[in-house]
């Protein structure tokens, strides 16, 4: 091939000139008040980053509170005219109170264990104490009173007094999901979203409501299905599993299986979100997390550019919100853009900058979220399926 033809071929690969492209982005914004530090203080910087975003589609996770959702919607209204964030209702316990005092207090009872064996501890020491000393009694509670155990774990973000009142009150049934039953999802698009629908994992989710927001888009006559989701995390290092499966990881796998069965994979499709699973990549220092679950997605015919093309951590120990746990924290790639019948042109992490926030105790530098985003630009006509121009051979 002549140098001129080589330059032309390079310019046309991997996306052919004139092919329509689409840039999609997933970002867990970490607005988990009471769980991820400085959620309120980080909000202005998150809104600024979203106002400056240039992706065609953004899938956001952990926008748990309605007030945060309203702020983001108002910020994106002029540039992202199509936002799908359906209202979510709480799933209630079958009776009130969901727990009785004898379920929580007394010998070999969970709350008494927390107040006794784990009193005076904090941080990693408290986490280890809960798992080592109180984990068995929570397992016993899960077996005897599964709704009580579920409701107890769902009080994340609440004070101890508020949590106890919620699960012991005799009049009103307690919610079984944290953050009022919110799924935390927002799907924002510059292009119209048609046939918006929900894949609901509520019957196979513990602690938080898990769902996928699905819609169809049209890019230059090519139909593309987009799904935005946030799946169960493996919390075994910080909390015993109180659900109906064997483990957090088994629950995550069940959600992946349902998502794949309900999203048509025959045409062009994009699965975006925090899947809470990812591979081990030793040369990049990436520690695998439920890697076999993510492998199920790629085995179903989806490409994972974040692994195959541009691997970087999205849950990173360099992130200021994770720095306190740096000694034990490992880099992981758990936020993904899975592609079927689409070709990745470019990709990489996004929203990885540190900004100045007005936090409690004074201004300081902070990452925008405990997750970095990940974005991929795709060609909606796969050049691998185009007839090759013989003049370029």
Secondary structure, 3 states (H helix, E strand, C coil): CCHHHHHHHHHCCCCCCCCCEEEEEEEEEEECCCCCCCHHHHHHHHHHHHHCCCCCEEEEEEECCHHHHHHHHHHHCCCCCEEECCCCCCCECCCCCCCCHHHHCCCCCHHHHHHHCCCCCCHHHHHHHHHHHHHHHHHHHHHHCHHHHHHHHCCCCCCHHHHHHHHHCCCCCCECCCHHHCCCCEEEECCCCEEEEEEECHHHCCCCCCEEEEEEEEECCEEEEEEEEECCCCCCCCCCCCCCCCCHHHHHHHHHHHHHHHCCCCCEEEEEEECCCECCEHHHCECCECHHHHHHHHHCCCEEHHHHCCCCCCECCCCCCCHHHCCCCCEECCEEEEEECCEEEEEEEECCCEEEEEECCEEEEEECCCCCEEEEEEECCCHHHCCCCHHHC
